[in-house]
Amino acid sequence: MRARHSLLLLPLAMLLSGNTDAPAAWQPPIGSNPVFDQALESATANRLIVADLRLGPNAVGEAHWHPWEEFLYVIEGQALVELEGEPQRSVVAGETFVIPPQVIHTPRAGPQGVRAIVVRVHREGDPVSVPATAPPTP
């Protein structure tokens, strides 16, 4: 019981001491940070792949493609999505975008950078990402 009371008094102590700063939000390192790479029991021979992607201001990644759809949810900043043969699209915090399977795309960040959750489902044994130099198969 005593620990619970201590936790309840902590915000009051911070207020009285003048320390009202909220704890800093966790930021993953720059790059694609794995969250899940998990076999699916309900869809055997498939894997759920989730990444927490963070790119710095105006960063540009390598052009590539995936065998399956890629689902993008921007949580901070701006992603500039470049699909081969289409105009660049802006996806901002709170928006989603689906990259079709086997479409070459180049990840780009806006002027403030981007943080996004990236979700893919892959068939077991398929590559997660393929460089644009290896063209998609029909």
Secondary structure, 3 states (H helix, E strand, C coil): CHHHHHHHHHHHHHHHHCCCCCCCCCCCCCEEEEEEEEECCCCCCEEEEEEEEEECCCCECCCEECCCCEEEEEEEEEEEEEECCCCCEEEECCCEEEECCCCCEEEEEEEEEEEEEEEEEEECCCCCCEECCCCCCC
